[in-house]
Amino acid sequence: MAAPNPALGAANPQREGVPWAAVWHQQIFSRIGIGADVSLLGIGIKATTPLDDYFDLRGMFNFLGYTSGRFEVDGFNINANIHMASIGAAADFYPKNSMVRLSGGAYLYNGNKLSAATKIAGGTSFTLDGQNYYSSTATPLTGEAVLGLNTAKVAPMFSFGFGRFVPHSNRHWSFPSEIGAFYMGAPTITVSTAGEVCTDKAQTKCTDVGDQSNPIGIEFNNSLNGQLARWRKDLDKVKFYPIFAFSVVYSFNIR
């Protein structure tokens, strides 16, 4: 049995008498749902309030900071970092007042990025843009790389989901799901290097990578720029970031 639809501006009746499965017609800003999730955007905190029976307004905040600690792979000592931070807002539409949800909005702040620092053990060989090099034993090569997932500072998003963030009944808990994507723009990649590099295993032909007067330094930087151009061309094809989340939300009356 469906609950009555109170007149606009009338006091919000007591929900305790409404059956669990009943649908209660929402007044604007009458309830709020506070929830959390874990997704590819990190840890998510969200707040949702109804606008009417068909639309909710949702605010979203995601964050994650993680440092891997130093680990070694084939002579490369690596320390990786994940820094995720985003703030957004979305309108949730429930066609025919159903449990199915279509959402559109934008991330108004996008600070998502990945970074890594490495020190290449002396004598370790590596290839850049088809050219083979060796890290110097006297002054091992070091490098830092940053992958920016935030070219679009304001990132439009669209998603599809099931379940209401704010139940239209006397329930407090809900478990909505969501899948979609937002436009982040083509990722950026920057690399900085220091130390010495050699072109032979015996390390008789070495130079500081910052020495642009030395043919080896010039060759190394040309190879690095060539490799970066390849990576950037590949990254240019990946302009959307996936959204996949399963949330736990607690709702309560605010008027």
C-alpha positions in Angstrom: 0.0 0.0 0.0 1.5 3.3 -1.1 1.9 6.1 1.4 0.0 9.4 0.8 1.5 12.3 -1.0 1.5 15.3 1.5 0.7 18.7 0.2 3.6 21.0 -0.7 4.8 22.8 2.4 3.0 20.4 4.8 4.9 19.0 7.7 6.8 15.7 7.1 4.7 12.9 8.6 6.3 10.4 10.9 8.0 7.7 8.9 7.9 5.1 11.7 4.4 4.1 10.7 5.3 3.6 7.1 5.8 -0.1 6.0 9.4 -1.0 5.1 8.5 -1.5 1.4 6.3 1.6 1.1 7.3 4.5 -1.1 7.2 7.9 0.5 6.9 11.0 -1.7 9.9 13.2 -0.9 9.8 16.9 -0.3 12.8 18.8 -1.5 15.7 18.7 1.0 13.6 16.6 3.4 16.3 13.9 4.0 20.0 13.4 3.6 22.1 10.4 2.9 25.7 10.1 3.9 27.7 7.3 2.3 31.1 5.8 1.6 32.6 3.6 -1.1 35.9 2.3 -2.4 36.6 2.6 -6.1 39.3 3.4 -8.7 39.1 7.0 -7.5 40.1 5.9 -4.0 38.0 6.2 -0.9 34.7 8.0 -1.6 32.5 10.1 0.7 29.2 11.3 -0.7 26.1 13.2 0.5 22.8 13.1 -1.2 19.4 14.8 -0.8 16.2 14.5 -2.7 14.8 17.2 -5.0 11.6 15.4 -5.7 10.4 11.9 -6.5 12.6 11.6 -9.6 15.7 13.6 -8.9 18.4 13.6 -6.2 21.3 16.0 -5.8 24.7 14.4 -4.8 28.0 15.8 -3.7 31.2 13.6 -4.0 34.6 13.7 -2.5 37.3 11.0 -3.3 40.8 10.7 -1.9 43.7 8.2 -1.6 47.3 8.6 -0.8 49.5 5.5 -1.0 53.3 5.0 -1.1 54.6 1.6 -2.1 57.9 1.8 -0.4 61.1 0.9 -2.2 61.2 -2.3 -4.2 63.6 -3.7 -6.9 62.8 -5.0 -10.3 65.7 -6.1 -12.5 68.1 -3.6 -11.1 65.6 -0.8 -10.9 64.9 0.4 -7.3 61.5 1.9 -7.5 59.3 3.9 -5.1 55.8 4.5 -6.4 53.1 6.9 -5.2 49.4 7.2 -5.8 47.7 10.5 -5.1 44.0 10.7 -5.8 41.8 13.7 -5.0 38.6 14.8 -6.6 35.5 16.8 -5.7 32.3 16.6 -7.8 28.5 17.0 -8.0 25.9 15.1 -9.9 22.1 15.0 -10.4 20.6 11.5 -10.1 17.5 10.7 -12.2 15.2 7.8 -11.4 13.0 7.1 -14.5 9.4 6.4 -13.5 10.4 6.7 -9.8 12.2 3.4 -10.2 15.4 1.9 -8.6 17.3 2.4 -11.8 19.5 5.5 -11.9 21.0 7.7 -14.6 23.4 10.3 -13.3 25.2 13.3 -14.9 27.5 15.8 -13.4 31.1 16.9 -13.2 34.2 16.7 -11.1 34.9 20.3 -10.3 38.4 19.5 -8.9 40.6 16.8 -10.3 44.0 16.2 -8.8 44.5 12.6 -9.6 48.1 11.5 -10.5 50.6 8.7 -10.2 54.3 9.2 -9.6 57.4 7.0 -9.3 61.1 7.6 -8.5 63.8 5.1 -9.5 67.5 4.6 -9.0 69.1 2.2 -11.5 71.8 0.1 -10.1 75.3 0.7 -11.7 75.9 -1.6 -14.7 72.2 -2.2 -15.3 71.2 -2.0 -19.0 68.0 -0.5 -20.3 66.5 0.6 -23.6 65.0 4.0 -24.6 63.5 4.5 -28.0 65.4 1.5 -29.4 68.8 2.6 -28.0 70.6 0.6 -25.3 72.2 2.3 -22.3 73.9 1.4 -19.0 73.6 3.1 -15.7 77.0 4.4 -14.5 78.5 2.6 -11.5 80.3 5.8 -10.3 77.1 7.9 -10.4 74.0 5.7 -11.0 71.2 7.1 -13.0 68.1 8.3 -11.2 64.7 9.3 -12.6 61.3 10.6 -11.6 58.1 10.3 -13.6 54.7 11.8 -13.0 51.5 10.5 -14.8 48.8 13.1 -14.6 45.2 11.9 -14.8 43.9 15.5 -14.5 44.2 17.3 -17.8 40.6 18.3 -17.6 40.3 20.3 -14.4 36.5 20.3 -14.7 35.7 16.7 -15.8 32.2 15.9 -17.0 30.8 12.5 -15.8 28.0 10.1 -16.6 27.0 6.9 -14.9 24.4 4.3 -14.7 23.4 2.6 -11.4 20.9 0.7 -9.4 19.5 1.5 -6.0 18.6 4.8 -4.3 21.1 6.8 -2.3 18.2 8.1 -0.3 15.4 5.5 0.1 11.8 6.7 -0.4 10.6 4.8 2.6 11.4 4.6 6.3 14.6 2.7 5.7 17.9 4.2 6.8 20.4 2.0 5.1 20.9 1.5 1.3 23.5 -0.1 -0.9 23.5 1.5 -4.3 25.9 0.5 -7.1 27.3 2.7 -10.0 29.2 2.2 -13.2 30.3 4.9 -15.6 33.2 7.2 -16.6 34.3 10.8 -16.5 36.3 12.8 -19.1 39.8 13.4 -17.7 41.5 14.4 -21.0 44.6 12.7 -22.3 46.9 11.8 -19.4 50.2 13.8 -19.2 53.6 12.3 -18.5 56.8 14.1 -17.5 60.2 12.5 -16.7 63.3 14.1 -15.1 66.7 12.3 -14.8 70.0 12.8 -13.1 73.3 10.9 -12.8 75.5 9.4 -15.5 74.7 7.1 -18.4 77.0 5.0 -20.6 76.7 3.6 -24.0 78.9 0.5 -23.4 78.9 -2.2 -20.8 82.6 -1.5 -19.9 81.6 2.0 -19.1 84.3 3.7 -21.0 81.9 6.0 -22.8 79.9 7.8 -20.1 78.5 11.3 -19.4 76.3 13.2 -17.1 72.8 13.2 -18.6 72.6 17.0 -18.0 75.7 17.6 -20.2 74.3 18.8 -23.5 77.7 19.5 -24.9 78.6 15.8 -24.8 77.4 13.6 -27.8 76.3 10.8 -25.4 74.3 13.3 -23.3 72.6 14.6 -26.5 71.9 11.1 -27.7 70.4 10.0 -24.4 68.1 13.0 -24.2 67.0 12.6 -27.8 66.2 8.9 -27.0 64.3 10.0 -23.8 62.2 12.5 -25.8 61.5 10.0 -28.5 60.3 7.5 -25.9 58.1 10.1 -24.2 56.6 11.0 -27.6 55.7 7.3 -28.1 54.1 7.1 -24.6 52.2 10.3 -25.1 50.8 9.1 -28.4 49.5 6.0 -26.7 48.1 7.9 -23.7 46.3 10.3 -26.1 43.8 7.4 -26.8 42.8 7.1 -23.1 40.7 10.2 -22.2 38.1 8.6 -20.0 38.5 7.3 -16.5 36.2 4.5 -15.3 33.8 4.8 -12.4 32.8 1.6 -10.6 31.5 1.8 -7.0 29.4 0.0 -4.5 28.3 2.3 -1.7 27.0 2.0 1.8 24.7 4.9 2.7 22.8 5.9 5.8 19.9 8.3 5.5 18.0 10.4 8.0 15.4 13.2 8.1 16.5 16.8 8.2 13.1 18.3 8.3 
